[in-house]
């Protein structure tokens, strides 16, 4: 049985908690891939794809209390958009600004998490 957090503030906290766990997994994978010498675009994509399914299941169940898998396509499309935003941020910070890929990846993660909440709340799981 799932329980939907009551009210916007609790939903934001639930999203942050579930998202933090999933993001920690994705970032750990990303960092491992960067350490292994992968290009940041490939590292971001592979880590993201591996975490998107776990993120979908967890957000669907524990944050938005949505039943069924009918929104997986929407969730996946949002992932693609968030991936593009993340690559744009990382490219601007690292390729143009000379900032480490570890730092630019972390900055992109924070920005993309905020954008992702609102898009998931108002588009994917509405």
Secondary structure, DSSP 4 states (H G I P E B T S, - for coil): ---PPSHHHHHHHHHHHHHHHHHHHHHHHHHHHHHTT--HHHHHHHHHHHHHHHHHHHIIIIIS---SSTTHHHHHHHHHHHHHHHHHHHIIIIIIT---HHHHHHHHHHHHHHHHHHHIIIII--
